[in-house]
Amino acid sequence: LVFFGLSNQLVVSFKEENTVAFKHLFLKGYSGTDEDDYSCSIYTQQDAYDSIFYVINQYRNLKNISLGTLGYEHEESGLKICKQQYKRGKMLPSNDTLNIDVSTET
């Protein structure tokens, strides 16, 4: 039971420390303090694009900026971003209803 507890504690510590490291590496403007587990606020479409491009640039420079053994395995494989959304949707603010075509496009 003691060995299991120690092993489990090491796994939890590893996960928590890596999560903090990845937040510092990939979240634009991350201050090191989380409020309710939210570390980033996005208010505009431009903020969203800036955050995405920041992640892409940090990922490209990962081998140059990380202290540890973080990196991707093959040079030709890179970051892949997939976006899936409903084809059409309309919100009626007057009565807070949504009219959504449930078919999606990727």
N, C-alpha and C positions, 0 to 999 in steps of 0.2 A: 504494500500500500504506500509506503514511504517512497519507494522508487517510482511508482506511478505518479505520485504527487509532484515529485521533483521534475520528472520528465514533462509532465503537463505544464508545470510552471515555466519551464524553459521554452516550450512551444508558444505559450501565451506572451512571454516577454519578447520573443523573436518577432511575433506578429505585431505587437504594439510598437516596437522600435522601428520596424520596417514601415509601418503605416505612417508614423511621424516623418520618417525620412522621405517617403514618397510625397507626402503633403508639402514638405519644404521644397522638393524638387519640381513638382508639377502644378501646384496651385499658385496662380499668379497673385502676389500680394499676401501670401499666407503669413500671418503674424505669430503663429505658434500657440495661439489660444483659440479653442473651439467653444462656441456658444451652442449648447444643445446639439453637439456633433455636426454642426454646420460650420464649415471653414471658409466658405466663399459665398459672396452675394453677387448676383448678376441682375441688373436692373434694365438694361437695354439690349437690343439686338447686337449693337457694336461691342458691348461688354462680353457677350457670349462669344462672338467671333474672336475678340482679343484673347480670351481665355483659351479657346481651342488652338489658336495659332501659337500661344505660349507653350502649351503642352507639346505640340508638334516640334517646336524649336528645341525645347528642353530634351525631348526624346532623341532628336538628331545629335545633340551634343552630350548625351549621357556618358559616353566613354571618357569624355574630356573633363566633365565636371564632377563626377561621382568619385568618392574616396574609396568605396568598396568595389566589389566585383559585380556591379550592376552594368548591364549592357544587353544588347540583343545579339543573337547568335550569328546570323548571316548578314553580310553587308547589303545584299539585294533585297532581303525581306525588311519591310518597314512597318510603319504604323498604318493600320487600316481603320478608316472611320466609316461606319455604316449608319445611315439615317433611314428610319422607317416612319412614315406618317400616313395619316388618313388622307384620301384623295381630296375630299372636300369637307368642309365643316363651316357652320355658320352659328354664331351666337346671337341671340336676341336679348339685348340688355334690358328691354322693357319688362320682361317676365322671367329673366334668368334661365332660359331654356337653350339647349344645344341641339342642333340638327346636324348629325354627322353621318356621312356616307362611310360605312364600316369597311369598305374595300381599302386596302393599303397599297402604297407604292414604296419601293426601296431604292 
